[in-house]
Amino acid sequence: HRDIKSDNILIRYQDGGVKLLDFGFGCQLNPQEKRNSVVGTSFWMAPEVIKHQQYAEKPDIWSFGALLHEIVEGEPPYFKSNPVKAMFWICKRGIAQVSKDSAAIFPSEDLQQ
């Protein structure tokens, strides 16, 4: 998909079903294929995408983790920074830790495993 973020998630009111939207950056990969293009939205980008390294499906897993961070904290990691600075922090620090207040409410340690 390469652009998993809250704007691209639709939750149906009737039954809570979830749909992933906007496959504009999406691509189909076979197991041997890798990409290195920089696509997506800065606050949800994986370090390997930002660094132009080869990748397959793992950046989508990273973006989903950033989405979970957003669900818990109310904003994606490093959202208080500008997009370029956020990409710097993603590469330097990785995913931001959730606050202690949020961690007490939401079992985030289960998701980190």
N, C-alpha and C positions, 0 to 999 in steps of 0.2 A: 504494500500500500504506500509506504514511504511518507505519509502525512497524517498519522494517527494523532488526533487532538480533539478536544471537546467540541469544537465547531463541526467536526465531521462525525459526530455520534448522534443518532436519533433514537430516543426512547419512546416507544408507543405508550400513550396514556392508557389505552384499554387493558393491556395485559403486561406491560413492562418489558415487552420484547425490545431487543436492541438491534439497530441496523448501523452498519459502517457505511458512510457516504463518501463521495468525492474521490474517485479513483484516477484523477487527472495525472498524478505522479506515479501511479501504480505500474508495475511491470510483472510479467510472468517469468519466473526463473526455473530452470531445471537444476538439479542438485550440484552440477559442476559450475554453474554460472555465478559470476560476481558482478557487482556494480561498483562504481566509485564516483558517480555524479553527486553533486551537492543539491539535494532537493528536500523540501519539507518546510516546516515552520520552526524558527530558531529555538524557541523555548522547549520544544519537544524533540529536537534533533539529538541523535546519538553521537558520541565523540568521533567514531570512525567515519561518519558521514561528514562532519565538520572538517575533519583532517584529510578528506579526499582519499581515505584508505578503502581497500576493497571490502565489500560487505555483501551479505545475502539477506536473510530474514531477521537477523538479530536486531537491527535498528528499529524494527516494528515492536519488538519486545521491550526495548528501551523506551520507546515512545509511549507504550502502554503503561510502563512504570511511571513516567512523567504524568500521564493522565490520572493514575491512581493518586499520585502526590497532589494533583490539582483537586481531586475529589475530597481528600482529607484536609488540605490546607486552604482550599478556596482559590488557589492560583497555582500555575505550574512553577517548577523550580526556577529561581532567579528572575521571576517576573518583575521585580522592582528595578531590575537593571534594564538598560536598553538592549535590544536584540543582539548586537555585536558583543557587548560585555557578557551577556548571558551565555553565548557560545564559548567565550573564553573560560568562564567559570565551569561550564559543563566539561570542557576538556581538562581543566586543571583540577577540579574537585570532584567531578562525577555528579551523581544525582544528589540533590540537597536532602538533608535529614528533615524529617517532620518535627514540628515543635513538640515539646513535652505535653502541652495541653491537648494537642490533637492526638498524640500517641496514646494518651490516657483514655480517650473516647473511642478511638478506632484501633483495632488490633493490627497495627501496621507491621509489627514484628513477624506475624504469620506470613505476610506478603513478601517480606524480605528474604524468606527462605527459598 
